[in-house]
Amino acid sequence: MAYRCTRCKKTVEVDYEYSGIRCPYCGHRILMKERPTTVKRMKAV
Ligand SMILES: [Zn+2]
């Protein structure tokens, strides 16, 4: 799961969720869940 730090705007990869998530770059504790940039693929018929 990718999170984005609301302070330094860096993407932080966290593969588990718990209450103690912190940005490893600046130590900020508020991270926003980043939306996956995967494009929805539609089957062309
Ligand atoms: Zn940060």
mmCIF file of the protein (N, C-alpha, C, O) and its ligand, coordinates in Angstrom:
data_MODEL
# 
_entry.id   MODEL 
# 
loop_
_entity.id 
_entity.type 
_entity.pdbx_number_of_molecules 
1 polymer     1 
2 non-polymer 1 
# 
_entity_poly.entity_id                      1 
_entity_poly.type                           'polypeptide(L)' 
_entity_poly.nstd_linkage                   no 
_entity_poly.nstd_monomer                   no 
_entity_poly.pdbx_seq_one_letter_code       MAYRCTRCKKTVEVDYEYSGIRCPYCGHRILMKERPTTVKRMKAV 
_entity_poly.pdbx_seq_one_letter_code_can   MAYRCTRCKKTVEVDYEYSGIRCPYCGHRILMKERPTTVKRMKAV 
_entity_poly.pdbx_strand_id                 A 
# 
loop_
_entity_poly_seq.entity_id 
_entity_poly_seq.num 
_entity_poly_seq.mon_id 
_entity_poly_seq.hetero 
1 1  MET n 
1 2  ALA n 
1 3  TYR n 
1 4  ARG n 
1 5  CYS n 
1 6  THR n 
1 7  ARG n 
1 8  CYS n 
1 9  LYS n 
1 10 LYS n 
1 11 THR n 
1 12 VAL n 
1 13 GLU n 
1 14 VAL n 
1 15 ASP n 
1 16 TYR n 
1 17 GLU n 
1 18 TYR n 
1 19 SER n 
1 20 GLY n 
1 21 ILE n 
1 22 ARG n 
1 23 CYS n 
1 24 PRO n 
1 25 TYR n 
1 26 CYS n 
1 27 GLY n 
1 28 HIS n 
1 29 ARG n 
1 30 ILE n 
1 31 LEU n 
1 32 MET n 
1 33 LYS n 
1 34 GLU n 
1 35 ARG n 
1 36 PRO n 
1 37 THR n 
1 38 THR n 
1 39 VAL n 
1 40 LYS n 
1 41 ARG n 
1 42 MET n 
1 43 LYS n 
1 44 ALA n 
1 45 VAL n 
# 
loop_
_struct_asym.id 
_struct_asym.entity_id 
A 1 
B 2 
# 
loop_
_chem_comp.id 
_chem_comp.type 
_chem_comp.mon_nstd_flag 
ALA 'L-peptide linking' y 
ARG 'L-peptide linking' y 
ASP 'L-peptide linking' y 
CYS 'L-peptide linking' y 
GLU 'L-peptide linking' y 
GLY 'peptide linking'   y 
HIS 'L-peptide linking' y 
ILE 'L-peptide linking' y 
LEU 'L-peptide linking' y 
LYS 'L-peptide linking' y 
MET 'L-peptide linking' y 
PRO 'L-peptide linking' y 
SER 'L-peptide linking' y 
THR 'L-peptide linking' y 
TYR 'L-peptide linking' y 
VAL 'L-peptide linking' y 
ZN  non-polymer         . 
# 
_pdbx_entity_nonpoly.entity_id   2 
_pdbx_entity_nonpoly.name        ? 
_pdbx_entity_nonpoly.comp_id     ZN 
# 
_pdbx_nonpoly_scheme.asym_id         B 
_pdbx_nonpoly_scheme.entity_id       2 
_pdbx_nonpoly_scheme.mon_id          ZN 
_pdbx_nonpoly_scheme.ndb_seq_num     1 
_pdbx_nonpoly_scheme.pdb_seq_num     101 
_pdbx_nonpoly_scheme.auth_seq_num    101 
_pdbx_nonpoly_scheme.pdb_mon_id      ZN 
_pdbx_nonpoly_scheme.auth_mon_id     ZN 
_pdbx_nonpoly_scheme.pdb_strand_id   A 
_pdbx_nonpoly_scheme.pdb_ins_code    . 
# 
loop_
_atom_site.group_PDB 
_atom_site.id 
_atom_site.type_symbol 
_atom_site.label_atom_id 
_atom_site.label_alt_id 
_atom_site.label_comp_id 
_atom_site.label_asym_id 
_atom_site.label_entity_id 
_atom_site.label_seq_id 
_atom_site.pdbx_PDB_ins_code 
_atom_site.Cartn_x 
_atom_site.Cartn_y 
_atom_site.Cartn_z 
_atom_site.occupancy 
_atom_site.B_iso_or_equiv 
_atom_site.pdbx_formal_charge 
_atom_site.auth_seq_id 
_atom_site.auth_comp_id 
_atom_site.auth_asym_id 
_atom_site.auth_atom_id 
_atom_site.pdbx_PDB_model_num 
ATOM   1   N  N  . MET A 1 1  ? 0.853   -1.199 0.000   1.00 0.00 ? 1   MET A N  1 
ATOM   2   C  CA . MET A 1 1  ? 0.000   0.000  0.000   1.00 0.00 ? 1   MET A CA 1 
ATOM   3   C  C  . MET A 1 1  ? 0.882   1.240  0.000   1.00 0.00 ? 1   MET A C  1 
ATOM   4   O  O  . MET A 1 1  ? 1.827   1.336  0.783   1.00 0.00 ? 1   MET A O  1 
ATOM   5   N  N  . ALA A 1 2  ? 0.581   2.169  -0.859  1.00 0.00 ? 2   ALA A N  1 
ATOM   6   C  CA . ALA A 1 2  ? 1.388   3.381  -0.938  1.00 0.00 ? 2   ALA A CA 1 
ATOM   7   C  C  . ALA A 1 2  ? 0.677   4.535  -0.239  1.00 0.00 ? 2   ALA A C  1 
ATOM   8   O  O  . ALA A 1 2  ? -0.523  4.753  -0.408  1.00 0.00 ? 2   ALA A O  1 
ATOM   9   N  N  . TYR A 1 3  ? 1.457   5.258  0.544   1.00 0.00 ? 3   TYR A N  1 
ATOM   10  C  CA . TYR A 1 3  ? 0.916   6.433  1.211   1.00 0.00 ? 3   TYR A CA 1 
ATOM   11  C  C  . TYR A 1 3  ? 1.733   7.643  0.792   1.00 0.00 ? 3   TYR A C  1 
ATOM   12  O  O  . TYR A 1 3  ? 2.900   7.529  0.415   1.00 0.00 ? 3   TYR A O  1 
ATOM   13  N  N  . ARG A 1 4  ? 1.097   8.797  0.866   1.00 0.00 ? 4   ARG A N  1 
ATOM   14  C  CA . ARG A 1 4  ? 1.831   10.006 0.551   1.00 0.00 ? 4   ARG A CA 1 
ATOM   15  C  C  . ARG A 1 4  ? 1.865   10.894 1.779   1.00 0.00 ? 4   ARG A C  1 
ATOM   16  O  O  . ARG A 1 4  ? 0.838   11.181 2.394   1.00 0.00 ? 4   ARG A O  1 
ATOM   17  N  N  . CYS A 1 5  ? 3.048   11.312 2.112   1.00 0.00 ? 5   CYS A N  1 
ATOM   18  C  CA . CYS A 1 5  ? 3.211   12.194 3.255   1.00 0.00 ? 5   CYS A CA 1 
ATOM   19  C  C  . CYS A 1 5  ? 2.611   13.562 2.921   1.00 0.00 ? 5   CYS A C  1 
ATOM   20  O  O  . CYS A 1 5  ? 2.883   14.129 1.863   1.00 0.00 ? 5   CYS A O  1 
ATOM   21  N  N  . THR A 1 6  ? 1.809   14.072 3.819   1.00 0.00 ? 6   THR A N  1 
ATOM   22  C  CA . THR A 1 6  ? 1.161   15.354 3.544   1.00 0.00 ? 6   THR A CA 1 
ATOM   23  C  C  . THR A 1 6  ? 2.123   16.517 3.742   1.00 0.00 ? 6   THR A C  1 
ATOM   24  O  O  . THR A 1 6  ? 1.798   17.653 3.399   1.00 0.00 ? 6   THR A O  1 
ATOM   25  N  N  . ARG A 1 7  ? 3.268   16.254 4.276   1.00 0.00 ? 7   ARG A N  1 
ATOM   26  C  CA . ARG A 1 7  ? 4.214   17.323 4.553   1.00 0.00 ? 7   ARG A CA 1 
ATOM   27  C  C  . ARG A 1 7  ? 5.287   17.429 3.481   1.00 0.00 ? 7   ARG A C  1 
ATOM   28  O  O  . ARG A 1 7  ? 5.479   18.496 2.897   1.00 0.00 ? 7   ARG A O  1 
ATOM   29  N  N  . CYS A 1 8  ? 5.983   16.340 3.219   1.00 0.00 ? 8   CYS A N  1 
ATOM   30  C  CA . CYS A 1 8  ? 7.072   16.405 2.246   1.00 0.00 ? 8   CYS A CA 1 
ATOM   31  C  C  . CYS A 1 8  ? 6.665   15.829 0.897   1.00 0.00 ? 8   CYS A C  1 
ATOM   32  O  O  . CYS A 1 8  ? 7.441   15.848 -0.059  1.00 0.00 ? 8   CYS A O  1 
ATOM   33  N  N  . LYS A 1 9  ? 5.447   15.320 0.829   1.00 0.00 ? 9   LYS A N  1 
ATOM   34  C  CA . LYS A 1 9  ? 4.868   14.835 -0.433  1.00 0.00 ? 9   LYS A CA 1 
ATOM   35  C  C  . LYS A 1 9  ? 5.600   13.641 -1.013  1.00 0.00 ? 9   LYS A C  1 
ATOM   36  O  O  . LYS A 1 9  ? 5.504   13.356 -2.207  1.00 0.00 ? 9   LYS A O  1 
ATOM   37  N  N  . LYS A 1 10 ? 6.326   12.954 -0.165  1.00 0.00 ? 10  LYS A N  1 
ATOM   38  C  CA . LYS A 1 10 ? 7.008   11.772 -0.667  1.00 0.00 ? 10  LYS A CA 1 
ATOM   39  C  C  . LYS A 1 10 ? 6.110   10.566 -0.515  1.00 0.00 ? 10  LYS A C  1 
ATOM   40  O  O  . LYS A 1 10 ? 5.273   10.486 0.385   1.00 0.00 ? 10  LYS A O  1 
ATOM   41  N  N  . THR A 1 11 ? 6.310   9.647  -1.410  1.00 0.00 ? 11  THR A N  1 
ATOM   42  C  CA . THR A 1 11 ? 5.527   8.428  -1.359  1.00 0.00 ? 11  THR A CA 1 
ATOM   43  C  C  . THR A 1 11 ? 6.205   7.422  -0.444  1.00 0.00 ? 11  THR A C  1 
ATOM   44  O  O  . THR A 1 11 ? 7.398   7.143  -0.564  1.00 0.00 ? 11  THR A O  1 
ATOM   45  N  N  . VAL A 1 12 ? 5.424   6.896  0.459   1.00 0.00 ? 12  VAL A N  1 
ATOM   46  C  CA . VAL A 1 12 ? 5.946   5.938  1.427   1.00 0.00 ? 12  VAL A CA 1 
ATOM   47  C  C  . VAL A 1 12 ? 5.258   4.608  1.188   1.00 0.00 ? 12  VAL A C  1 
ATOM   48  O  O  . VAL A 1 12 ? 4.030   4.531  1.134   1.00 0.00 ? 12  VAL A O  1 
ATOM   49  N  N  . GLU A 1 13 ? 6.039   3.589  1.050   1.00 0.00 ? 13  GLU A N  1 
ATOM   50  C  CA . GLU A 1 13 ? 5.467   2.266  0.846   1.00 0.00 ? 13  GLU A CA 1 
ATOM   51  C  C  . GLU A 1 13 ? 5.272   1.583  2.188   1.00 0.00 ? 13  GLU A C  1 
ATOM   52  O  O  . GLU A 1 13 ? 6.226   1.343  2.928   1.00 0.00 ? 13  GLU A O  1 
ATOM   53  N  N  . VAL A 1 14 ? 4.036   1.281  2.481   1.00 0.00 ? 14  VAL A N  1 
ATOM   54  C  CA . VAL A 1 14 ? 3.735   0.589  3.728   1.00 0.00 ? 14  VAL A CA 1 
ATOM   55  C  C  . VAL A 1 14 ? 2.877   -0.619 3.377   1.00 0.00 ? 14  VAL A C  1 
ATOM   56  O  O  . VAL A 1 14 ? 1.803   -0.477 2.792   1.00 0.00 ? 14  VAL A O  1 
ATOM   57  N  N  . ASP A 1 15 ? 3.349   -1.791 3.730   1.00 0.00 ? 15  ASP A N  1 
ATOM   58  C  CA . ASP A 1 15 ? 2.581   -2.969 3.351   1.00 0.00 ? 15  ASP A CA 1 
ATOM   59  C  C  . ASP A 1 15 ? 1.769   -3.510 4.520   1.00 0.00 ? 15  ASP A C  1 
ATOM   60  O  O  . ASP A 1 15 ? 1.245   -4.622 4.461   1.00 0.00 ? 15  ASP A O  1 
ATOM   61  N  N  . TYR A 1 16 ? 1.672   -2.740 5.547   1.00 0.00 ? 16  TYR A N  1 
ATOM   62  C  CA . TYR A 1 16 ? 0.804   -3.135 6.653   1.00 0.00 ? 16  TYR A CA 1 
ATOM   63  C  C  . TYR A 1 16 ? 0.258   -1.866 7.261   1.00 0.00 ? 16  TYR A C  1 
ATOM   64  O  O  . TYR A 1 16 ? 0.849   -0.793 7.142   1.00 0.00 ? 16  TYR A O  1 
ATOM   65  N  N  . GLU A 1 17 ? -0.878  -2.005 7.913   1.00 0.00 ? 17  GLU A N  1 
ATOM   66  C  CA . GLU A 1 17 ? -1.494  -0.826 8.497   1.00 0.00 ? 17  GLU A CA 1 
ATOM   67  C  C  . GLU A 1 17 ? -1.526  -0.949 10.009  1.00 0.00 ? 17  GLU A C  1 
ATOM   68  O  O  . GLU A 1 17 ? -1.990  -1.945 10.564  1.00 0.00 ? 17  GLU A O  1 
ATOM   69  N  N  . TYR A 1 18 ? -1.034  0.057  10.638  1.00 0.00 ? 18  TYR A N  1 
ATOM   70  C  CA . TYR A 1 18 ? -1.187  0.130  12.090  1.00 0.00 ? 18  TYR A CA 1 
ATOM   71  C  C  . TYR A 1 18 ? -1.147  1.592  12.489  1.00 0.00 ? 18  TYR A C  1 
ATOM   72  O  O  . TYR A 1 18 ? -0.871  2.461  11.662  1.00 0.00 ? 18  TYR A O  1 
ATOM   73  N  N  . SER A 1 19 ? -1.418  1.858  13.732  1.00 0.00 ? 19  SER A N  1 
ATOM   74  C  CA . SER A 1 19 ? -1.644  3.238  14.137  1.00 0.00 ? 19  SER A CA 1 
ATOM   75  C  C  . SER A 1 19 ? -0.360  4.051  14.209  1.00 0.00 ? 19  SER A C  1 
ATOM   76  O  O  . SER A 1 19 ? -0.411  5.269  14.376  1.00 0.00 ? 19  SER A O  1 
ATOM   77  N  N  . GLY A 1 20 ? 0.784   3.399  14.087  1.00 0.00 ? 20  GLY A N  1 
ATOM   78  C  CA . GLY A 1 20 ? 2.030   4.123  14.273  1.00 0.00 ? 20  GLY A CA 1 
ATOM   79  C  C  . GLY A 1 20 ? 2.777   4.454  12.997  1.00 0.00 ? 20  GLY A C  1 
ATOM   80  O  O  . GLY A 1 20 ? 4.001   4.589  13.000  1.00 0.00 ? 20  GLY A O  1 
ATOM   81  N  N  . ILE A 1 21 ? 2.038   4.584  11.906  1.00 0.00 ? 21  ILE A N  1 
ATOM   82  C  CA . ILE A 1 21 ? 2.694   4.893  10.640  1.00 0.00 ? 21  ILE A CA 1 
ATOM   83  C  C  . ILE A 1 21 ? 3.319   6.284  10.690  1.00 0.00 ? 21  ILE A C  1 
ATOM   84  O  O  . ILE A 1 21 ? 2.686   7.256  11.102  1.00 0.00 ? 21  ILE A O  1 
ATOM   85  N  N  . ARG A 1 22 ? 4.549   6.350  10.271  1.00 0.00 ? 22  ARG A N  1 
ATOM   86  C  CA . ARG A 1 22 ? 5.225   7.644  10.197  1.00 0.00 ? 22  ARG A CA 1 
ATOM   87  C  C  . ARG A 1 22 ? 6.020   7.745  8.917   1.00 0.00 ? 22  ARG A C  1 
ATOM   88  O  O  . ARG A 1 22 ? 6.491   6.744  8.378   1.00 0.00 ? 22  ARG A O  1 
ATOM   89  N  N  . CYS A 1 23 ? 6.162   8.955  8.442   1.00 0.00 ? 23  CYS A N  1 
ATOM   90  C  CA . CYS A 1 23 ? 6.975   9.172  7.263   1.00 0.00 ? 23  CYS A CA 1 
ATOM   91  C  C  . CYS A 1 23 ? 8.437   8.980  7.647   1.00 0.00 ? 23  CYS A C  1 
ATOM   92  O  O  . CYS A 1 23 ? 8.924   9.618  8.580   1.00 0.00 ? 23  CYS A O  1 
ATOM   93  N  N  . PRO A 1 24 ? 9.142   8.097  6.927   1.00 0.00 ? 24  PRO A N  1 
ATOM   94  C  CA . PRO A 1 24 ? 10.552  7.849  7.257   1.00 0.00 ? 24  PRO A CA 1 
ATOM   95  C  C  . PRO A 1 24 ? 11.462  8.992  6.829   1.00 0.00 ? 24  PRO A C  1 
ATOM   96  O  O  . PRO A 1 24 ? 12.631  9.030  7.213   1.00 0.00 ? 24  PRO A O  1 
ATOM   97  N  N  . TYR A 1 25 ? 10.942  9.913  6.045   1.00 0.00 ? 25  TYR A N  1 
ATOM   98  C  CA . TYR A 1 25 ? 11.785  10.996 5.532   1.00 0.00 ? 25  TYR A CA 1 
ATOM   99  C  C  . TYR A 1 25 ? 11.789  12.201 6.457   1.00 0.00 ? 25  TYR A C  1 
ATOM   100 O  O  . TYR A 1 25 ? 12.841  12.759 6.767   1.00 0.00 ? 25  TYR A O  1 
ATOM   101 N  N  . CYS A 1 26 ? 10.586  12.599 6.898   1.00 0.00 ? 26  CYS A N  1 
ATOM   102 C  CA . CYS A 1 26 ? 10.510  13.806 7.710   1.00 0.00 ? 26  CYS A CA 1 
ATOM   103 C  C  . CYS A 1 26 ? 9.908   13.532 9.083   1.00 0.00 ? 26  CYS A C  1 
ATOM   104 O  O  . CYS A 1 26 ? 9.896   14.413 9.943   1.00 0.00 ? 26  CYS A O  1 
ATOM   105 N  N  . GLY A 1 27 ? 9.408   12.314 9.294   1.00 0.00 ? 27  GLY A N  1 
ATOM   106 C  CA . GLY A 1 27 ? 8.871   11.979 10.603  1.00 0.00 ? 27  GLY A CA 1 
ATOM   107 C  C  . GLY A 1 27 ? 7.435   12.425 10.811  1.00 0.00 ? 27  GLY A C  1 
ATOM   108 O  O  . GLY A 1 27 ? 6.890   12.285 11.906  1.00 0.00 ? 27  GLY A O  1 
ATOM   109 N  N  . HIS A 1 28 ? 6.824   12.959 9.771   1.00 0.00 ? 28  HIS A N  1 
ATOM   110 C  CA . HIS A 1 28 ? 5.441   13.392 9.866   1.00 0.00 ? 28  HIS A CA 1 
ATOM   111 C  C  . HIS A 1 28 ? 4.539   12.176 10.026  1.00 0.00 ? 28  HIS A C  1 
ATOM   112 O  O  . HIS A 1 28 ? 4.812   11.094 9.507   1.00 0.00 ? 28  HIS A O  1 
ATOM   113 N  N  . ARG A 1 29 ? 3.465   12.392 10.758  1.00 0.00 ? 29  ARG A N  1 
ATOM   114 C  CA . ARG A 1 29 ? 2.627   11.227 11.063  1.00 0.00 ? 29  ARG A CA 1 
ATOM   115 C  C  . ARG A 1 29 ? 1.338   11.180 10.269  1.00 0.00 ? 29  ARG A C  1 
ATOM   116 O  O  . ARG A 1 29 ? 0.555   10.241 10.414  1.00 0.00 ? 29  ARG A O  1 
ATOM   117 N  N  . ILE A 1 30 ? 1.111   12.164 9.447   1.00 0.00 ? 30  ILE A N  1 
ATOM   118 C  CA . ILE A 1 30 ? -0.121  12.159 8.665   1.00 0.00 ? 30  ILE A CA 1 
ATOM   119 C  C  . ILE A 1 30 ? 0.188   11.772 7.227   1.00 0.00 ? 30  ILE A C  1 
ATOM   120 O  O  . ILE A 1 30 ? 0.823   12.513 6.477   1.00 0.00 ? 30  ILE A O  1 
ATOM   121 N  N  . LEU A 1 31 ? -0.279  10.601 6.878   1.00 0.00 ? 31  LEU A N  1 
ATOM   122 C  CA . LEU A 1 31 ? -0.053  10.105 5.532   1.00 0.00 ? 31  LEU A CA 1 
ATOM   123 C  C  . LEU A 1 31 ? -1.390  9.872  4.859   1.00 0.00 ? 31  LEU A C  1 
ATOM   124 O  O  . LEU A 1 31 ? -2.329  9.342  5.453   1.00 0.00 ? 31  LEU A O  1 
ATOM   125 N  N  . MET A 1 32 ? -1.449  10.276 3.621   1.00 0.00 ? 32  MET A N  1 
ATOM   126 C  CA . MET A 1 32 ? -2.674  10.071 2.864   1.00 0.00 ? 32  MET A CA 1 
ATOM   127 C  C  . MET A 1 32 ? -2.528  8.818  2.026   1.00 0.00 ? 32  MET A C  1 
ATOM   128 O  O  . MET A 1 32 ? -1.473  8.536  1.457   1.00 0.00 ? 32  MET A O  1 
ATOM   129 N  N  . LYS A 1 33 ? -3.599  8.092  1.972   1.00 0.00 ? 33  LYS A N  1 
ATOM   130 C  CA . LYS A 1 33 ? -3.592  6.922  1.106   1.00 0.00 ? 33  LYS A CA 1 
ATOM   131 C  C  . LYS A 1 33 ? -3.520  7.387  -0.338  1.00 0.00 ? 33  LYS A C  1 
ATOM   132 O  O  . LYS A 1 33 ? -4.299  8.221  -0.799  1.00 0.00 ? 33  LYS A O  1 
ATOM   133 N  N  . GLU A 1 34 ? -2.570  6.821  -1.013  1.00 0.00 ? 34  GLU A N  1 
ATOM   134 C  CA . GLU A 1 34 ? -2.414  7.224  -2.402  1.00 0.00 ? 34  GLU A CA 1 
ATOM   135 C  C  . GLU A 1 34 ? -3.245  6.320  -3.294  1.00 0.00 ? 34  GLU A C  1 
ATOM   136 O  O  . GLU A 1 34 ? -3.268  5.098  -3.148  1.00 0.00 ? 34  GLU A O  1 
ATOM   137 N  N  . ARG A 1 35 ? -3.916  6.964  -4.210  1.00 0.00 ? 35  ARG A N  1 
ATOM   138 C  CA . ARG A 1 35 ? -4.733  6.167  -5.117  1.00 0.00 ? 35  ARG A CA 1 
ATOM   139 C  C  . ARG A 1 35 ? -3.850  5.450  -6.114  1.00 0.00 ? 35  ARG A C  1 
ATOM   140 O  O  . ARG A 1 35 ? -2.929  6.040  -6.679  1.00 0.00 ? 35  ARG A O  1 
ATOM   141 N  N  . PRO A 1 36 ? -4.124  4.212  -6.322  1.00 0.00 ? 36  PRO A N  1 
ATOM   142 C  CA . PRO A 1 36 ? -3.344  3.478  -7.316  1.00 0.00 ? 36  PRO A CA 1 
ATOM   143 C  C  . PRO A 1 36 ? -3.549  4.077  -8.693  1.00 0.00 ? 36  PRO A C  1 
ATOM   144 O  O  . PRO A 1 36 ? -4.663  4.409  -9.099  1.00 0.00 ? 36  PRO A O  1 
ATOM   145 N  N  . THR A 1 37 ? -2.444  4.201  -9.389  1.00 0.00 ? 37  THR A N  1 
ATOM   146 C  CA . THR A 1 37 ? -2.502  4.851  -10.694 1.00 0.00 ? 37  THR A CA 1 
ATOM   147 C  C  . THR A 1 37 ? -2.796  3.870  -11.819 1.00 0.00 ? 37  THR A C  1 
ATOM   148 O  O  . THR A 1 37 ? -2.644  4.183  -12.999 1.00 0.00 ? 37  THR A O  1 
ATOM   149 N  N  . THR A 1 38 ? -3.208  2.716  -11.436 1.00 0.00 ? 38  THR A N  1 
ATOM   150 C  CA . THR A 1 38 ? -3.494  1.722  -12.466 1.00 0.00 ? 38  THR A CA 1 
ATOM   151 C  C  . THR A 1 38 ? -4.725  2.137  -13.264 1.00 0.00 ? 38  THR A C  1 
ATOM   152 O  O  . THR A 1 38 ? -5.747  2.548  -12.714 1.00 0.00 ? 38  THR A O  1 
ATOM   153 N  N  . VAL A 1 39 ? -4.590  2.016  -14.537 1.00 0.00 ? 39  VAL A N  1 
ATOM   154 C  CA . VAL A 1 39 ? -5.697  2.390  -15.404 1.00 0.00 ? 39  VAL A CA 1 
ATOM   155 C  C  . VAL A 1 39 ? -6.624  1.196  -15.561 1.00 0.00 ? 39  VAL A C  1 
ATOM   156 O  O  . VAL A 1 39 ? -6.203  0.065  -15.801 1.00 0.00 ? 39  VAL A O  1 
ATOM   157 N  N  . LYS A 1 40 ? -7.868  1.496  -15.418 1.00 0.00 ? 40  LYS A N  1 
ATOM   158 C  CA . LYS A 1 40 ? -8.841  0.417  -15.599 1.00 0.00 ? 40  LYS A CA 1 
ATOM   159 C  C  . LYS A 1 40 ? -8.855  -0.019 -17.053 1.00 0.00 ? 40  LYS A C  1 
ATOM   160 O  O  . LYS A 1 40 ? -9.085  0.771  -17.969 1.00 0.00 ? 40  LYS A O  1 
ATOM   161 N  N  . ARG A 1 41 ? -8.611  -1.256 -17.220 1.00 0.00 ? 41  ARG A N  1 
ATOM   162 C  CA . ARG A 1 41 ? -8.556  -1.752 -18.591 1.00 0.00 ? 41  ARG A CA 1 
ATOM   163 C  C  . ARG A 1 41 ? -9.914  -2.277 -19.007 1.00 0.00 ? 41  ARG A C  1 
ATOM   164 O  O  . ARG A 1 41 ? -10.532 -3.090 -18.319 1.00 0.00 ? 41  ARG A O  1 
ATOM   165 N  N  . MET A 1 42 ? -10.343 -1.806 -20.112 1.00 0.00 ? 42  MET A N  1 
ATOM   166 C  CA . MET A 1 42 ? -11.620 -2.301 -20.631 1.00 0.00 ? 42  MET A CA 1 
ATOM   167 C  C  . MET A 1 42 ? -11.343 -3.204 -21.814 1.00 0.00 ? 42  MET A C  1 
ATOM   168 O  O  . MET A 1 42 ? -10.513 -2.925 -22.679 1.00 0.00 ? 42  MET A O  1 
ATOM   169 N  N  . LYS A 1 43 ? -12.051 -4.254 -21.806 1.00 0.00 ? 43  LYS A N  1 
ATOM   170 C  CA . LYS A 1 43 ? -11.865 -5.205 -22.890 1.00 0.00 ? 43  LYS A CA 1 
ATOM   171 C  C  . LYS A 1 43 ? -12.525 -4.674 -24.159 1.00 0.00 ? 43  LYS A C  1 
ATOM   172 O  O  . LYS A 1 43 ? -13.739 -4.478 -24.222 1.00 0.00 ? 43  LYS A O  1 
ATOM   173 N  N  . ALA A 1 44 ? -11.706 -4.455 -25.138 1.00 0.00 ? 44  ALA A N  1 
ATOM   174 C  CA . ALA A 1 44 ? -12.258 -3.947 -26.399 1.00 0.00 ? 44  ALA A CA 1 
ATOM   175 C  C  . ALA A 1 44 ? -12.898 -5.086 -27.159 1.00 0.00 ? 44  ALA A C  1 
ATOM   176 O  O  . ALA A 1 44 ? -12.265 -6.099 -27.457 1.00 0.00 ? 44  ALA A O  1 
ATOM   177 N  N  . VAL A 1 45 ? -14.109 -4.906 -27.452 1.00 0.00 ? 45  VAL A N  1 
ATOM   178 C  CA . VAL A 1 45 ? -14.825 -5.972 -28.176 1.00 0.00 ? 45  VAL A CA 1 
ATOM   179 C  C  . VAL A 1 45 ? -15.013 -5.576 -29.629 1.00 0.00 ? 45  VAL A C  1 
ATOM   180 O  O  . VAL A 1 45 ? -15.592 -6.336 -30.406 1.00 0.00 ? 45  VAL A O  1 
HETATM 181 ZN ZN . ZN  B 2 .  ? 7.324   13.277 5.070   1.00 0.00 2 101 ZN  A ZN 1 
# 
